Amino acid sequence: MYKMMLMSLLLFLVHVNVFGQGAWKLNVEKEGIKIYTSKVPDSKVKAIKVECEVKATESQLVALLMDVNTSVNWVYHTKSAVLIKQVSPSELYYYSEVSLPWPASNRDFVAHLTVSQNPATKVVMIDGPAVPDMIPVKKGIVRINNSSGKWTITPEGYDQVKVEYTIHVEPGGDIPSWMVNMFATEGPMEIFKKLKLQLEKPAYKNAVVPFIENKQYVASASF
């Protein structure tokens, strides 16, 4: 349980470019989900990349990922997630706390999420670096100030997208980096399974996001 909680912390610091990593190594491939790890210069913590195909539109997935208040329902061991500021439909700030078992202290972070879409390919990018000093540090909780990751959502066909998620974060405090790296695949696997289930809920099943244009496909004629 401890190892999965550690990786849930790493995975849900949604959303920024991972830079400077080495070659990706495939660690796990299961139920259509591929999880890779990579060394990062000047860091003891490895970067993680998750790839899978999801039965959803671009809008559905964006609607889920930007609905930060409900992340407690599908992101493993998220204790709280609260919208701080909605800058625009495609930009927001949110605060989240992740609970870890004793003797480790809980972690928290503030993330700045922004969504963009390539007008030609309809590929969607969601970035969200951790933002230091936006709210005061809370007593007994270790603040995450250094994280980088990105969601890339690529249309693959009618109601089908390919998702690539990359993340690198320094969790700080007293969590040993060797423990984080050793169990780098189990947390992401569980989270992506739950993500697929969450997309089936009515709130997202037919979601339409005004600033996202789903790629259109022409049905093949049958004779």
GUKEVO-983978 format. One record per atom (N, C-alpha, C): residue number from 1; x, y, z; residue in three letters. Coordinates in Angstrom, 3 decimals. Each point is the difference from the previous one (the first is absolute). Example, Ala and Ser with C-alpha at 12.3 -4.5 7.8 and 13.67 -1.06 7.14 Angstrom:
2
seq|c1|c2|c3|type
1|13.190|-5.690|7.800|ALA
1|-0.890|1.190|0.000|ALA
1|0.900|1.200|0.000|ALA
2|-0.350|1.050|-0.720|SER
2|0.820|1.190|0.060|SER
2|-0.770|1.090|0.730|SER
# end
This chain:
223
seq|c1|c2|c3|type
1|0.837|-1.204|0.000|MET
1|-0.837|1.204|0.000|MET
1|0.875|1.259|0.000|MET
2|1.066|-0.021|0.815|TYR
2|0.894|1.161|0.094|TYR
2|0.579|0.351|-1.369|TYR
3|0.443|-1.030|-0.719|LYS
3|0.654|0.280|-1.284|LYS
3|-0.964|0.609|-1.006|LYS
4|-1.274|-0.429|0.015|MET
4|-0.958|0.560|-0.932|MET
4|-0.343|1.438|0.373|MET
5|-0.044|0.307|1.300|MET
5|-0.261|1.370|0.423|MET
5|1.112|0.934|-0.457|MET
6|1.233|-0.476|0.085|LEU
6|1.125|0.815|-0.442|LEU
6|-0.137|0.347|-1.472|LEU
7|-0.393|-0.984|-0.815|MET
7|-0.080|0.265|-1.417|MET
7|-1.237|0.798|-0.376|MET
8|-1.055|-0.104|0.785|SER
8|-1.148|0.860|-0.265|SER
8|0.380|1.460|0.203|SER
9|0.866|0.253|0.975|LEU
9|0.525|1.339|0.216|LEU
9|0.733|0.480|-1.236|LEU
10|0.851|-0.845|-0.558|LEU
10|0.774|0.389|-1.171|LEU
10|-0.887|0.229|-1.208|LEU
11|-1.002|-0.852|-0.172|LEU
11|-0.768|0.040|-1.229|LEU
11|-0.927|1.198|-0.079|LEU
12|-0.643|0.383|1.115|PHE
12|-1.029|1.017|-0.128|PHE
12|0.512|1.426|0.175|PHE
13|1.294|0.210|0.030|LEU
13|0.500|1.360|-0.078|LEU
13|-0.058|0.390|-1.466|LEU
14|-1.228|0.074|-0.494|VAL
14|-0.284|0.066|-1.405|VAL
14|0.742|1.174|-0.560|VAL
15|1.016|-0.320|-0.804|HIS
15|-0.226|0.565|-1.259|HIS
15|1.066|1.055|-0.368|HIS
16|1.142|-0.352|-0.518|VAL
16|1.080|0.893|-0.440|VAL
16|0.982|-0.752|-0.888|VAL
17|0.806|0.676|-0.799|ASN
17|0.975|-0.679|-0.855|ASN
17|1.096|-0.665|0.805|ASN
18|0.277|-1.280|-0.294|VAL
18|1.169|-0.668|0.577|VAL
18|1.172|0.254|-0.939|VAL
19|1.058|0.540|0.539|PHE
19|1.107|0.352|-0.869|PHE
19|1.278|-0.645|0.502|PHE
20|0.902|-0.261|-0.957|GLY
20|1.318|-0.473|0.358|GLY
20|0.083|-1.449|0.434|GLY
21|-1.052|-0.784|-0.197|GLN
21|0.080|-1.389|0.428|GLN
21|0.786|-0.832|-1.002|GLN
22|0.459|-1.177|0.424|GLY
22|0.702|-0.900|-0.891|GLY
22|-0.976|-0.869|-0.767|GLY
23|0.480|-1.167|-0.447|ALA
23|-0.847|-0.894|-0.783|ALA
23|-1.090|-0.605|0.878|ALA
24|-1.194|-0.150|-0.569|TRP
24|-1.106|-0.614|0.720|TRP
24|0.156|-1.512|0.004|TRP
25|-0.272|-0.612|1.137|LYS
25|0.053|-1.454|0.149|LYS
25|-1.391|-0.508|0.352|LYS
26|-0.525|-0.932|-0.804|LEU
26|-1.318|-0.563|0.269|LEU
26|0.076|-0.903|1.225|LEU
27|-0.787|0.318|1.021|ASN
27|-0.015|-0.782|1.232|ASN
27|-1.183|-0.962|0.078|ASN
28|-1.167|0.470|-0.426|VAL
28|-1.212|-0.809|0.118|VAL
28|-0.885|0.246|-1.215|VAL
29|-0.594|-1.065|-0.513|GLU
29|-1.030|0.108|-1.033|GLU
29|-1.123|-0.948|0.385|GLU
30|-1.160|0.574|0.345|LYS
30|-1.100|-0.804|0.519|LYS
30|-1.321|0.694|-0.283|LYS
31|-0.976|-0.768|-0.477|GLU
31|-1.343|0.513|-0.255|GLU
31|0.026|1.240|-0.887|GLU
32|0.908|-0.006|-0.991|GLY
32|0.092|1.106|-0.938|GLY
32|0.700|1.230|0.534|GLY
33|0.592|-0.093|1.185|ILE
33|0.692|1.133|0.620|ILE
33|1.494|-0.297|0.034|ILE
34|0.804|0.898|-0.556|LYS
34|1.452|-0.135|0.003|LYS
34|0.596|1.052|0.932|LYS
35|0.922|-0.439|0.854|ILE
35|0.639|0.908|0.945|ILE
35|1.513|-0.081|-0.173|ILE
36|0.609|1.151|-0.222|TYR
36|1.436|0.114|-0.225|TYR
36|0.630|0.823|1.128|TYR
37|1.297|-0.209|0.229|THR
37|0.760|0.852|0.902|THR
37|1.277|0.455|-0.700|THR
38|0.561|1.084|0.489|SER
38|1.217|0.549|-0.586|SER
38|0.782|0.761|1.053|SER
39|1.308|-0.107|-0.055|LYS
39|0.852|0.780|0.890|LYS
39|-0.046|1.472|-0.409|LYS
40|0.135|0.873|1.000|VAL
40|0.011|1.440|-0.225|VAL
40|1.299|0.555|0.562|VAL
41|0.750|0.764|-0.791|PRO
41|1.265|0.561|0.490|PRO
41|-0.187|0.794|1.289|PRO
42|0.929|-0.179|0.925|ASP
42|0.015|0.737|1.267|ASP
42|-1.207|-0.290|0.887|ASP
43|-0.612|-1.164|-0.182|SER
43|-1.130|-0.392|0.849|SER
43|0.097|-1.482|0.326|SER
44|-0.339|-0.362|1.232|LYS
44|-0.042|-1.403|0.389|LYS
44|-1.351|-0.633|-0.312|LYS
45|-0.972|0.820|-0.388|VAL
45|-1.350|-0.476|-0.289|VAL
45|-0.188|-0.113|-1.505|VAL
46|-0.490|-1.116|-0.455|LYS
46|-0.191|-0.227|-1.424|LYS
46|-1.251|0.698|-0.519|LYS
47|0.032|0.334|-1.282|ALA
47|-1.192|0.489|-0.684|ALA
47|-0.864|-1.188|-0.393|ALA
48|-1.288|0.230|-0.154|ILE
48|-0.954|-1.047|-0.340|ILE
48|-0.770|0.422|-1.238|ILE
49|-0.265|-0.948|-0.881|LYS
49|-0.862|0.240|-1.151|LYS
49|-1.040|-1.106|-0.071|LYS
50|-1.257|0.385|-0.190|VAL
50|-1.092|-0.956|-0.138|VAL
50|-0.631|0.192|-1.367|VAL
51|-0.254|-1.100|-0.708|GLU
51|-0.663|0.038|-1.298|GLU
51|-1.168|-0.979|-0.003|GLU
52|-1.129|0.443|-0.524|CYS
52|-1.125|-0.917|-0.178|CYS
52|-1.012|0.627|-0.943|CYS
53|-0.905|-0.821|-0.503|GLU
53|-1.112|0.492|-0.799|GLU
53|-1.253|-0.017|0.866|GLU
54|-0.830|1.019|-0.185|VAL
54|-1.187|0.172|0.830|VAL
54|-1.208|0.214|-0.910|VAL
55|-1.094|-0.647|0.332|LYS
55|-1.236|0.196|-0.744|LYS
55|-0.662|1.275|0.489|LYS
56|0.287|1.096|-0.676|ALA
56|-0.513|1.308|0.393|ALA
56|0.338|0.995|-1.097|ALA
57|-0.667|1.147|0.040|THR
57|0.360|1.103|-0.880|THR
57|1.006|0.892|0.709|THR
58|0.588|0.914|-0.756|GLU
58|0.914|0.956|0.590|GLU
58|-0.708|0.807|1.091|GLU
59|-1.249|0.417|-0.290|SER
59|-0.757|0.795|0.966|SER
59|-0.271|-0.754|1.298|SER
60|-0.351|-1.269|-0.115|GLN
60|-0.295|-0.787|1.195|GLN
60|1.201|-0.056|0.940|GLN
61|1.167|-0.264|-0.558|LEU
61|1.186|-0.131|0.842|LEU
61|0.405|1.343|0.599|LEU
62|-0.096|1.069|-0.782|VAL
62|0.317|1.322|0.536|VAL
62|-0.981|0.359|1.114|VAL
63|-1.275|-0.303|-0.187|ALA
63|-1.007|0.296|1.024|ALA
63|0.340|-0.704|1.309|ALA
64|0.443|-1.245|-0.091|LEU
64|0.365|-0.749|1.207|LEU
64|1.230|0.584|0.678|LEU
65|1.046|0.252|-0.760|LEU
65|1.254|0.462|0.583|LEU
65|-0.106|1.405|0.584|LEU
66|-0.876|0.835|-0.566|MET
66|-0.173|1.357|0.524|MET
66|-1.012|0.056|1.138|MET
67|-0.703|-1.079|0.246|ASP
67|-0.956|-0.062|1.097|ASP
67|0.746|-0.419|1.266|ASP
68|0.864|0.886|0.479|VAL
68|0.960|-0.360|1.040|VAL
68|-0.657|-0.353|1.332|VAL
69|-1.165|0.577|0.286|ASN
69|-0.649|-0.269|1.283|ASN
69|-0.415|-1.454|0.165|ASN
70|-0.171|-0.723|-1.106|THR
70|-0.446|-1.396|0.085|THR
70|1.154|-1.001|-0.068|THR
71|1.226|0.483|0.002|SER
71|1.142|-0.918|-0.110|SER
71|0.100|-0.954|1.180|SER
72|-0.599|0.379|1.134|VAL
72|0.011|-0.886|1.163|VAL
72|-0.746|-1.298|-0.287|VAL
73|-0.851|0.004|-1.031|ASN
73|-0.792|-1.183|-0.327|ASN
73|0.758|-1.022|-0.842|ASN
74|1.117|0.409|-0.628|TRP
74|0.676|-0.943|-0.897|TRP
74|1.521|0.013|0.099|TRP
75|0.571|1.012|0.610|VAL
75|1.459|0.046|0.165|VAL
75|0.350|-0.587|1.360|VAL
76|0.738|-1.093|-0.025|TYR
76|0.257|-0.801|1.186|TYR
76|0.576|0.822|1.147|TYR
77|-0.697|-0.040|1.142|HIS
77|0.425|0.601|1.269|HIS
77|0.158|1.505|-0.052|HIS
78|-0.755|0.664|-0.880|THR
78|-0.084|1.452|0.069|THR
78|-0.941|0.362|1.136|THR
79|0.506|0.720|0.976|LYS
79|-0.814|0.363|1.163|LYS
79|-0.938|1.159|-0.304|LYS
80|0.504|0.974|-0.770|SER
80|-0.828|1.139|-0.367|SER
80|0.515|0.619|-1.286|SER
81|-0.889|0.630|-0.730|ALA
81|0.360|0.747|-1.203|ALA
81|-1.003|1.133|-0.129|ALA
82|0.492|1.232|-0.035|VAL
82|-0.873|1.167|0.049|VAL
82|0.424|1.012|-1.059|VAL
83|-0.957|0.463|-0.776|LEU
83|0.259|1.065|-0.959|LEU
83|0.306|1.285|0.752|LEU
84|1.130|0.637|-0.350|ILE
84|0.377|1.266|0.629|ILE
84|-0.449|1.182|-0.847|ILE
85|0.287|-0.079|-1.305|LYS
85|-0.320|1.126|-0.887|LYS
85|-0.258|-0.512|-1.411|LYS
86|-1.139|0.384|-0.565|GLN
86|-0.328|-0.332|-1.388|GLN
86|0.318|1.233|-0.841|GLN
87|1.134|-0.006|-0.676|VAL
87|0.432|1.148|-0.789|VAL
87|-0.857|0.133|-1.250|VAL
88|-0.254|-1.120|-0.660|SER
88|-0.816|-0.066|-1.207|SER
88|-0.455|-1.445|-0.140|SER
89|-0.872|-0.315|-0.974|PRO
89|-0.411|-1.397|-0.167|PRO
89|1.168|-0.959|-0.223|PRO
90|1.122|0.500|-0.526|SER
90|1.139|-0.859|-0.304|SER
90|1.183|0.183|0.944|SER
91|-0.186|0.742|1.093|GLU
91|1.112|0.272|0.922|GLU
91|-0.518|0.107|1.428|GLU
92|0.684|-0.687|0.924|LEU
92|-0.410|0.058|1.397|LEU
92|1.177|-0.308|0.921|LEU
93|-0.186|0.307|1.281|TYR
93|0.920|-0.379|1.064|TYR
93|-0.770|-0.862|0.992|TYR
94|0.640|-1.064|0.484|TYR
94|-0.655|-0.811|1.024|TYR
94|1.006|-0.491|1.036|TYR
95|-0.546|-0.307|1.178|TYR
95|0.799|-0.520|1.111|TYR
95|-0.416|-1.437|0.267|TYR
96|0.985|-0.857|0.299|SER
96|-0.318|-1.386|0.338|SER
96|0.921|-0.499|1.105|SER
97|-0.561|-0.843|0.854|GLU
97|0.771|-0.674|1.049|GLU
97|-0.102|-1.503|-0.217|GLU
98|1.136|-0.685|0.080|VAL
98|0.066|-1.455|-0.142|VAL
98|0.371|-0.589|1.349|VAL
99|-0.781|-0.959|0.472|SER
99|0.259|-0.603|1.305|SER
99|0.956|-1.174|-0.125|SER
100|0.986|-0.056|0.878|LEU
100|0.952|-1.101|0.069|LEU
100|-0.026|-0.570|1.421|LEU
101|0.254|-1.285|0.149|PRO
101|-0.073|-0.616|1.328|PRO
101|1.183|0.408|0.871|PRO
102|-0.231|-0.041|1.307|TRP
102|1.080|0.248|0.953|TRP
102|1.124|-1.008|-0.253|TRP
103|1.264|0.413|0.071|PRO
103|0.490|1.265|0.557|PRO
103|0.175|1.121|-1.023|PRO
104|-0.345|-0.231|-1.258|ALA
104|0.167|1.049|-1.005|ALA
104|-1.033|1.097|0.192|ALA
105|0.385|1.232|-0.275|SER
105|-0.925|1.126|0.067|SER
105|-0.790|0.109|-1.305|SER
106|-1.216|0.500|0.089|ASN
106|-0.769|0.270|-1.205|ASN
106|0.740|1.016|-0.865|ASN
107|-0.275|-0.042|-1.304|ARG
107|0.541|0.969|-0.949|ARG
107|-1.138|0.848|-0.550|ARG
108|0.326|1.233|-0.385|ASP
108|-0.982|0.814|-0.700|ASP
108|0.681|0.837|-1.066|ASP
109|-0.802|0.586|-0.866|PHE
109|0.535|0.789|-1.102|PHE
109|-1.084|0.910|-0.545|PHE
110|0.435|1.053|-0.679|VAL
110|-0.882|0.840|-0.808|VAL
110|0.443|-0.149|-1.437|VAL
111|-0.938|-0.280|-0.895|ALA
111|0.325|-0.172|-1.416|ALA
111|-0.733|1.034|-0.841|ALA
112|0.648|0.405|-1.061|HIS
112|-0.559|0.973|-0.947|HIS
112|-0.266|-0.746|-1.311|HIS
113|-1.260|-0.311|-0.263|LEU
113|-0.351|-0.780|-1.188|LEU
113|-0.373|0.910|-1.164|LEU
114|0.575|-0.316|-1.159|THR
114|-0.371|0.704|-1.232|THR
114|-0.208|-1.022|-1.106|THR
115|-1.017|0.231|-0.814|VAL
115|-0.340|-0.907|-1.100|VAL
115|0.196|0.726|-1.324|VAL
116|0.614|-0.673|-0.959|SER
116|0.146|0.547|-1.348|SER
116|-0.287|-1.097|-1.012|SER
117|-0.364|0.394|-1.224|GLN
117|-0.310|-0.971|-1.042|GLN
117|0.572|0.457|-1.330|GLN
118|0.642|-0.925|-0.706|ASN
118|0.492|0.283|-1.345|ASN
118|-1.196|0.093|-0.947|ASN
119|-0.202|1.129|-0.653|PRO
119|-1.197|0.164|-0.832|PRO
119|-0.047|-0.921|-1.210|PRO
120|1.161|-0.467|-0.448|ALA
120|0.035|-0.870|-1.179|ALA
120|-0.175|-1.470|0.372|ALA
121|0.778|-0.463|0.963|THR
121|-0.032|-1.428|0.354|THR
121|-1.033|-0.329|1.069|THR
122|-0.469|1.019|0.729|LYS
122|-0.942|-0.146|1.129|LYS
122|0.639|-0.672|1.216|LYS
123|1.329|-0.163|-0.002|VAL
123|0.692|-0.547|1.164|VAL
123|-0.095|1.000|1.151|VAL
124|-0.332|-0.508|1.193|VAL
124|-0.173|0.841|1.181|VAL
124|1.174|-0.197|0.950|VAL
125|0.497|1.094|0.549|MET
125|1.058|-0.034|1.005|MET
125|-0.528|0.614|1.282|MET
126|0.285|-0.648|1.128|ILE
126|-0.346|0.564|1.308|ILE
126|1.282|0.073|0.824|ILE
127|0.372|1.219|0.366|ASP
127|1.189|0.240|0.815|ASP
127|-0.427|0.546|1.359|ASP
128|0.853|-0.240|1.022|GLY
128|-0.363|0.549|1.302|GLY
128|1.108|-0.073|1.009|GLY
129|0.973|0.875|-0.082|PRO
129|1.102|-0.031|0.963|PRO
129|-0.481|0.286|1.408|PRO
130|0.699|-0.558|0.963|ALA
130|-0.238|0.358|1.395|ALA
130|0.389|1.464|0.194|ALA
131|-0.824|0.727|0.740|VAL
131|0.212|1.431|0.210|VAL
131|0.368|0.235|1.467|VAL
132|1.230|0.400|0.288|PRO
132|0.392|0.244|1.396|PRO
132|-0.549|1.320|0.515|PRO
133|-0.232|0.034|1.295|ASP
133|-0.303|1.251|0.714|ASP
133|-1.351|0.626|-0.340|ASP
134|-0.882|-0.725|-0.681|MET
134|-1.310|0.592|-0.283|MET
134|-0.886|0.000|1.237|MET
135|0.163|-1.043|0.835|ILE
135|-0.696|-0.034|1.280|ILE
135|1.015|-0.374|1.075|ILE
136|-0.241|0.367|1.248|PRO
136|0.961|-0.308|1.059|PRO
136|0.188|-1.499|0.203|PRO
137|1.203|-0.387|0.380|VAL
137|0.285|-1.391|0.346|VAL
137|-0.765|-0.357|1.262|VAL
138|-0.562|-1.211|0.025|LYS
138|-0.791|-0.448|1.145|LYS
138|0.865|-0.827|0.946|LYS
139|-0.221|0.176|1.272|LYS
139|0.766|-0.716|1.010|LYS
139|-0.219|-1.507|-0.119|LYS
140|1.094|-0.754|0.001|GLY
140|-0.077|-1.448|-0.044|GLY
140|-0.163|-0.592|-1.382|GLY
141|-0.039|0.851|-1.045|ILE
141|-0.138|-0.468|-1.381|ILE
141|1.200|0.488|-0.802|ILE
142|0.602|-0.888|-0.791|VAL
142|1.161|0.355|-0.825|VAL
142|-0.497|0.553|-1.329|VAL
143|0.423|1.197|-0.337|ARG
143|-0.416|0.660|-1.233|ARG
143|0.850|-0.466|-1.190|ARG
144|-0.652|-0.358|-1.100|ILE
144|0.668|-0.338|-1.258|ILE
144|0.141|1.278|-0.812|ILE
145|1.228|0.399|-0.282|ASN
145|0.248|1.212|-0.782|ASN
145|0.640|-0.276|-1.353|ASN
146|0.477|-1.215|-0.197|ASN
146|0.764|-0.303|-1.213|ASN
146|-0.608|-1.205|-0.694|ASN
147|-0.765|0.233|-1.048|SER
147|-0.587|-1.097|-0.772|SER
147|-0.093|0.392|-1.465|SER
148|0.000|-0.981|-0.868|SER
148|-0.147|0.244|-1.435|SER
148|-0.694|-1.186|-0.638|SER
149|-0.962|0.270|-0.869|GLY
149|-0.749|-1.074|-0.641|GLY
149|-0.895|0.536|-1.097|GLY
150|-0.571|-0.866|-0.790|LYS
150|-0.877|0.448|-1.090|LYS
150|-0.922|-1.125|-0.444|LYS
151|-1.245|0.368|-0.285|TRP
151|-0.945|-0.881|-0.674|TRP
151|-0.030|0.364|-1.478|TRP
152|0.070|-1.003|-0.871|THR
152|-0.183|0.194|-1.435|THR
152|-1.135|-0.917|-0.441|THR
153|-1.044|0.574|-0.553|ILE
153|-1.195|-0.744|-0.400|ILE
153|-0.123|0.072|-1.511|ILE
154|0.173|-1.136|-0.674|THR
154|0.024|-0.056|-1.460|THR
154|-1.201|-0.771|-0.524|THR
155|-0.831|0.607|-0.856|PRO
155|-1.135|-0.736|-0.554|PRO
155|0.465|-1.155|-0.879|PRO
156|-0.617|-1.165|0.191|GLU
156|0.388|-1.207|-0.728|GLU
156|-1.124|-0.539|-0.878|GLU
157|-1.206|0.462|0.213|GLY
157|-1.148|-0.491|-0.748|GLY
157|-1.262|0.465|0.696|GLY
158|-1.146|-0.431|-0.473|TYR
158|-1.270|0.428|0.587|TYR
158|-0.072|-0.427|1.464|TYR
159|-0.144|0.981|0.906|ASP
159|-0.071|-0.258|1.445|ASP
159|1.183|-0.818|0.505|ASP
160|1.189|0.286|-0.513|GLN
160|1.202|-0.722|0.417|GLN
160|1.177|0.969|-0.001|GLN
161|0.732|0.058|1.125|VAL
161|1.180|0.848|0.070|VAL
161|1.169|-0.790|0.565|VAL
162|1.193|0.419|-0.387|LYS
162|1.214|-0.529|0.603|LYS
162|0.469|1.001|1.048|LYS
163|0.301|-0.491|1.181|VAL
163|0.434|0.865|1.100|VAL
163|1.461|-0.302|0.320|VAL
164|0.795|1.044|0.074|GLU
164|1.385|-0.122|0.474|GLU
164|0.168|0.973|1.162|GLU
165|0.446|-0.529|1.115|TYR
165|0.195|0.827|1.190|TYR
165|1.426|-0.167|0.483|TYR
166|0.713|1.122|0.174|THR
166|1.372|-0.041|0.518|THR
166|0.069|0.837|1.264|THR
167|0.794|-0.461|0.955|ILE
167|0.098|0.688|1.278|ILE
167|1.371|-0.210|0.642|ILE
168|0.531|1.069|0.547|HIS
168|1.169|-0.098|0.870|HIS
168|-0.208|0.970|1.141|HIS
169|0.162|-0.483|1.233|VAL
169|-0.238|0.848|1.164|VAL
169|0.963|-0.371|1.110|VAL
170|0.465|1.012|0.702|GLU
170|0.812|-0.211|1.196|GLU
170|-0.936|0.064|1.201|GLU
171|-0.301|-1.132|0.657|PRO
171|-1.009|-0.005|1.052|PRO
171|0.434|0.666|1.296|PRO
172|1.298|0.211|0.176|GLY
172|0.472|0.693|1.183|GLY
172|-0.180|-0.808|1.275|GLY
173|0.465|0.563|1.089|GLY
173|-0.195|-0.638|1.291|GLY
173|0.742|-1.308|0.146|GLY
174|-0.621|-0.931|0.727|ASP
174|0.696|-1.201|0.438|ASP
174|-0.372|-1.261|-0.783|ASP
175|-0.537|0.131|-1.227|ILE
175|-0.283|-1.173|-0.818|ILE
175|1.263|-0.374|-0.766|ILE
176|0.543|-1.196|0.202|PRO
176|1.223|-0.385|-0.709|PRO
176|-0.246|-0.115|-1.505|PRO
177|0.891|0.582|-0.787|SER
177|-0.179|-0.025|-1.453|SER
177|0.073|-1.418|-0.554|SER
178|0.807|-0.889|0.637|TRP
178|0.102|-1.371|-0.502|TRP
178|-1.344|-0.718|0.136|TRP
179|-0.777|0.364|1.018|MET
179|-1.307|-0.625|0.180|MET
179|-0.981|0.489|-1.058|MET
180|0.057|1.292|-0.307|VAL
180|-0.853|0.568|-1.031|VAL
180|0.292|-0.662|-1.344|VAL
181|1.297|-0.117|-0.328|ASN
181|0.384|-0.588|-1.283|ASN
181|-0.349|-1.481|-0.077|ASN
182|0.156|-0.725|1.090|MET
182|-0.236|-1.445|-0.002|MET
182|-1.447|-0.336|-0.342|MET
183|-0.922|0.822|0.480|PHE
183|-1.413|-0.275|-0.207|PHE
183|-0.649|1.006|-0.950|PHE
184|0.767|0.380|-1.010|ALA
184|-0.437|1.075|-0.887|ALA
184|-1.114|-0.384|-0.953|ALA
185|-0.387|-1.259|-0.052|THR
185|-0.996|-0.411|-0.984|THR
185|-1.366|-0.324|0.586|THR
186|-0.079|-0.355|1.258|GLU
186|-1.259|-0.510|0.534|GLU
186|-1.053|1.084|0.203|GLU
187|0.391|1.168|0.529|GLY
187|-0.947|1.085|0.190|GLY
187|-0.630|0.481|-1.296|GLY
188|0.811|0.325|-1.028|PRO
188|-0.559|0.429|-1.280|PRO
188|-0.952|-1.019|-0.613|PRO
189|0.294|-1.272|0.123|MET
189|-0.879|-1.031|-0.554|MET
189|-1.388|0.088|0.622|MET
190|-0.063|0.104|1.322|GLU
190|-1.288|0.059|0.680|GLU
190|-0.755|1.284|-0.348|GLU
191|0.714|1.103|-0.089|ILE
191|-0.645|1.278|-0.288|ILE
191|-0.597|0.009|-1.400|ILE
192|0.717|-0.537|-0.978|PHE
192|-0.529|0.010|-1.362|PHE
192|-1.176|-0.964|-0.160|PHE
193|-0.015|-1.075|0.751|LYS
193|-1.180|-0.874|-0.004|LYS
193|-1.220|0.771|0.491|LYS
194|0.169|0.758|1.084|LYS
194|-1.111|0.756|0.563|LYS
194|-0.391|1.163|-0.906|LYS
195|0.965|0.589|-0.686|LEU
195|-0.302|1.072|-0.947|LEU
195|-0.970|-0.494|-1.070|LEU
196|0.248|-1.193|-0.525|LYS
196|-0.887|-0.558|-1.029|LYS
196|-1.410|-0.201|0.549|LYS
197|-0.108|-0.465|1.223|LEU
197|-1.312|-0.204|0.615|LEU
197|-0.692|1.335|0.260|LEU
198|0.749|1.008|0.422|GLN
198|-0.568|1.303|0.284|GLN
198|-0.619|0.623|-1.247|GLN
199|0.615|-0.250|-1.150|LEU
199|-0.508|0.559|-1.258|LEU
199|-1.369|-0.545|-0.373|LEU
200|-0.386|-1.131|0.584|GLU
200|-1.302|-0.592|-0.285|GLU
200|-1.127|0.665|0.785|GLU
201|0.325|0.850|0.962|LYS
201|-1.031|0.638|0.814|LYS
201|-0.752|1.053|-0.823|LYS
202|-1.277|0.233|0.339|PRO
202|-0.833|0.932|-0.780|PRO
202|0.605|1.396|-0.150|PRO
203|0.725|0.463|1.006|ALA
203|0.562|1.355|-0.061|ALA
203|0.989|0.171|-1.144|ALA
204|0.601|-1.092|-0.438|TYR
204|1.026|0.075|-1.040|TYR
204|-0.380|-0.749|-1.273|TYR
205|-0.966|-0.883|0.080|LYS
205|-0.331|-0.881|-1.118|LYS
205|-0.291|0.782|-1.274|LYS
206|-0.738|1.092|0.122|ASN
206|-0.345|0.822|-1.169|ASN
206|0.496|1.433|0.162|ASN
207|1.107|0.159|0.709|ALA
207|0.510|1.342|0.289|ALA
207|0.423|0.730|-1.271|ALA
208|-0.323|1.281|-0.035|VAL
208|0.428|0.874|-1.093|VAL
208|0.745|1.175|0.621|VAL
209|1.233|0.205|-0.401|VAL
209|0.811|1.112|0.487|VAL
209|0.069|1.043|-1.108|VAL
210|-0.528|1.210|0.221|PRO
210|-0.121|0.985|-1.083|PRO
210|1.304|0.345|-0.708|PRO
211|1.113|0.015|0.732|PHE
211|1.263|0.418|-0.619|PHE
211|0.777|-1.166|-0.611|PHE
212|-0.559|-1.219|0.046|ILE
212|0.628|-1.173|-0.621|ILE
212|-0.822|-0.437|-1.199|ILE
213|0.679|-0.202|-1.124|GLU
213|-0.660|-0.470|-1.214|GLU
213|0.371|-1.473|-0.227|GLU
214|-0.979|-0.868|0.096|ASN
214|0.250|-1.415|-0.248|ASN
214|0.257|-0.230|-1.483|ASN
215|0.948|-0.858|-0.308|LYS
215|0.291|-0.308|-1.389|LYS
215|-1.167|-0.748|-0.618|LYS
216|-0.371|0.383|-1.211|GLN
216|-1.145|-0.594|-0.673|GLN
216|0.445|-1.131|-0.923|GLN
217|-0.779|-1.067|-0.004|TYR
217|0.284|-1.142|-0.853|TYR
217|-1.206|-0.308|-0.877|TYR
218|0.276|-0.346|-1.242|VAL
218|-1.061|-0.321|-0.939|VAL
218|-0.241|-1.497|0.012|VAL
219|-1.227|-0.402|0.228|ALA
219|-0.322|-1.431|0.037|ALA
219|0.184|-0.615|-1.378|ALA
220|0.579|-1.197|-0.029|SER
220|0.209|-0.704|-1.261|SER
220|-1.326|-0.538|-0.527|SER
221|-0.202|0.133|-1.271|ALA
221|-1.216|-0.514|-0.605|ALA
221|0.075|-1.512|-0.149|ALA
222|-1.092|-0.666|0.218|SER
222|-0.031|-1.451|-0.158|SER
222|-0.958|-0.381|-1.117|SER
223|0.371|-1.004|-0.767|PHE
223|-0.813|-0.406|-1.156|PHE
223|-0.336|-1.480|0.148|PHE
# end
